[in-house]
């Protein structure tokens, strides 16, 4: 049997997410799977779930949603340029993420800049204000 006809070795979902650079470590990827931030084919998955080419993944990373299709498996972590060969993101997902990013940027621009942590004098005035009934 030639190498081209062989089925790729099975790969755990947490390892694939790490190889595809969605998460910095496998333990972070496993935690995201346990907390339901990653769905495979519409269902919650355990970190040990086997991923195969053609699987649909919905990943929520921070406020940003990703809807991707797995194209290939990788045995080790890939470079940022090679990662694009492992999955394909849906155009709707890209548009939704860009729209959300622009909304968050607009909200941040409208909020007043904070000076950081209040000084001792500021804290005392806040406490005095809260306690004045």
N, C-alpha and C positions, 0 to 999 in steps of 0.2 A: 504494500500500500504506500502510495507516495505521500509526501508531507502536505501537499496542497489539498488532498482529499480528507485529511485528518480533521476531526472535530476539535476545536480549541479546548484546552483544559478548563474545567469549571473554575469560576472565580467568585469569591464572596463579594457581596454588595458593598460592604464597608471598605474592602480593599480596592474595589473598582472606583469608588468615590474618592479615595485617597489618590489613586493613580491618575485619575482625571482632574486632579487639583481642585476639587470642590471643597475639600477640607484639608487642613494643614497636617493632621495626624489621623491615623486609623481610629484611635480612641475617640476623637471628636466626631468622626464619621459614625462610629457605632452609637455614640450618645444621641446624635441627630436622628438615627434610625429608631432608637428606643423611645424617643420623645415624639415620634410621629411627624417629623419635619421632612421626611422623605417617603414618598409613596411609589410603589412599583406596580405598574399596570392597574392603578386605581386602588390598591390595597396597601395597608401598612405592612412593613416587612421587618424581619429581624436582621441583625447584622450578618448572620450566617446564610441568608438567602442567596441562592446562586443566581447570578445575573447572566443573561445571554444576549447576543446581538438581536435587535428588534424589540427589546423591552422598552416600555415607556416609563420614564421617571418624572415625577413632579417633586421638585426640591424647593424648599423655602429656606433661604439663607438670609437671615435678618429680615428686612421688610420686602426683599426682592424674591419673586417667584420665578422658577425656571421650569420649563416643560421641554424635556429632551428625549431623544430616541438614541438608544445605545447602538453604535455601529460596529464597534470592535472591542476586544478585551485586551488588557495589558497585564503582563506579569509583574512589571515594576513601574515606579512613578515615571511619568514622561515629562519631557521639557514643555515649557509653555507653548512653544510652536507646534509640537507634535500632538498636543492634547486635542486639537481640532479634528484629528482623525478618529478619535474614540467616540464622539457623539455628535449629534446634530440638534440644534435648538430650533424649535418651531418659530416661524416669523411672528405669530401672535404673541408669544412669550417675550421676544425681543422688544416688540412695540410696547407691550404692557410695562416691562421693566424700565424702558427709557422714559415713558410717561410718568411713572412713579418717581423716578430719579429727578425729573424736572420739577414735579410737584414738591418734593422734599426740599429741593434747592430753593424754590420760591418761598416756601414757608420759613426756611432758615434765614432768608434775606429779610423777611418782614419782621421777624422777632427781634426785640431789642438785644443788643449785645450785653452779656453779663460781665460784671467786673471780676467775677470769680467768687471765692469764698468771702462771706461778709466779715468785716473787721469786728473787733470786740465791741466797739461803740455801736456799730450797726446791729449786732446781735442783741445788745441791751435795748436798743430802741424797738426792735422787733418784738422782744419779750414784753416790753412795756406796753406796746400797742395791743398785743394779743390779750394781755391781762386787764386792760382798761375796759371795764364793763359798765 
